[in-house]
Amino acid sequence: MLQVLVKDPEPFLHHDDVILILILILKVLVKDPEPFLHHGEVIYRDGVPVGDIRAGSYGHTLGGAVGLTMVDAGEKINKAYLQGGHWEVEIAGSRYPVEVSLQPLYDPKNLRIKM
């Protein structure tokens, strides 16, 4: 969502006094290569449910399941919020650590695009 509002959200993430938005779509990468994301899996930050997977698949170039999650933080979402928490996803009754990002997980600067 933030990417729709501004081309590069990174400068905004350094201003703690700026409230970005309270609900944000994040990219998710499951660090374990075995489980697969579909949709509806719950995302946890520091053991508290904050959202769910809206779309999931497998990222072969990334070596794990990938998805989009809508996070309802209840507080401002900034770089500290994203990096400061322990993020997990519950898949089939088990929790797995995940990496969350505002940027695309694969080639965020489009350096691999060939014409």
C-alpha positions in Angstrom: 0.0 0.0 0.0 2.7 2.5 0.9 4.4 1.8 -2.4 1.3 3.1 -4.2 1.5 6.3 -2.2 5.2 7.1 -2.6 7.8 5.6 -5.0 10.4 5.1 -2.3 9.0 4.6 1.2 12.5 4.3 2.8 13.0 8.0 3.7 9.8 8.0 5.6 10.8 5.0 7.7 13.5 7.1 9.4 11.1 9.7 10.9 9.6 8.3 14.1 7.3 11.2 14.4 5.6 10.5 11.0 2.7 8.0 11.2 2.8 6.1 8.0 -0.3 4.0 8.2 -1.5 1.4 10.7 -2.4 -1.3 8.2 0.2 -2.3 5.7 0.8 -5.0 3.2 4.2 -6.7 3.7 6.2 -9.3 1.8 7.0 -12.5 3.7 9.6 -15.1 3.2 9.5 -18.3 5.3 13.1 -19.1 6.4 12.4 -22.9 6.4 12.4 -24.4 2.8 9.9 -27.1 3.6 6.5 -25.5 4.4 4.2 -23.9 1.7 2.0 -20.8 2.1 -1.5 -20.8 0.6 -3.6 -18.1 2.3 -5.1 -17.5 5.7 -2.0 -18.5 7.7 -1.7 -16.2 10.8 1.4 -13.9 11.1 2.8 -13.3 14.6 5.1 -10.5 15.8 6.6 -11.3 19.2 4.0 -14.0 19.7 1.0 -11.7 19.1 -1.2 -12.3 16.0 -1.0 -9.2 13.8 -2.3 -10.4 10.4 -2.7 -13.2 8.0 -1.3 -14.3 4.6 -3.5 -13.0 1.8 -1.6 -14.7 -1.0 1.1 -17.4 -0.9 3.3 -19.4 -3.2 6.8 -20.8 -3.3 9.9 -18.7 -4.2 12.3 -21.1 -5.8 14.9 -18.4 -6.3 14.6 -17.4 -2.6 14.5 -21.0 -1.3 11.3 -20.7 0.7 7.6 -20.0 0.7 6.6 -16.4 -0.1 3.5 -14.4 0.6 1.8 -11.1 1.1 0.4 -10.3 4.5 -1.8 -7.5 5.7 -0.6 -6.4 9.1 -2.8 -4.5 11.4 -0.2 -3.1 13.9 -2.4 -1.0 16.1 0.6 1.4 16.2 2.7 3.2 13.6 4.7 1.0 11.3 8.2 2.1 10.9 11.6 0.5 10.3 12.0 -0.1 14.0 8.7 -1.9 14.1 9.6 -4.2 11.2 13.1 -5.0 12.3 12.5 -5.0 16.1 10.1 -7.9 16.3 10.4 -11.6 16.1 8.1 -12.6 13.2 6.5 -16.0 12.7 3.8 -17.6 10.6 1.7 -20.6 11.7 1.4 -23.3 9.0 -0.6 -26.4 9.7 -0.3 -25.9 13.5 3.5 -25.2 13.5 5.2 -21.8 13.7 8.1 -20.9 11.4 10.3 -17.8 11.5 9.8 -15.4 8.6 11.5 -12.4 7.1 9.2 -9.4 6.5 9.9 -6.5 4.1 8.4 -3.5 2.5 10.5 -4.0 -0.6 10.3 -6.9 -3.0 12.2 -9.9 -1.7 13.9 -10.8 -5.0 15.9 -8.1 -6.9 14.3 -5.1 -5.1 16.3 -2.6 -7.3 15.5 -4.4 -10.6 19.1 -5.0 -11.4 18.5 -8.4 -12.9 16.0 -7.2 -15.5 17.3 -7.9 -19.0 16.0 -6.6 -22.2 
